[in-house]
Amino acid sequence: MTTSSILERYKSQIAGTLTCFDRISISGTIPRVCYPEGMAHHITTKGTRLFDYHIS
């Protein structure tokens, strides 16, 4: 059995292809959590006590 790409296998039925980036980078701020009180509120509403939250 030979392996072929899906494009080769169905080339008679394909009118074109779309390409895109596999990763994107987004920069900016999230207004509701970009200050200490906002982040504290977000963490506590998710059910985590503020002093139990830590980054490993």
RAUR-V913797 format. One record per backbone hydrogen bond with DSSP energy under -0.5 kcal/mol. NH is the residue of the N-H (numbers start at 0). CO is the residue of the C=O. If there is no record, write none. Layout:
[[NH;CO] [NH;CO]]
This chain:
[[8;4] [9;5] [10;7] [12;9] [13;9] [14;12] [30;28] [32;29] [33;29] [33;30] [38;34] [39;35] [40;36] [41;37] [42;38] [43;39] [44;40] [45;41] [45;42] [46;43] [47;42] [51;48] [52;48] [52;49] [55;53]]
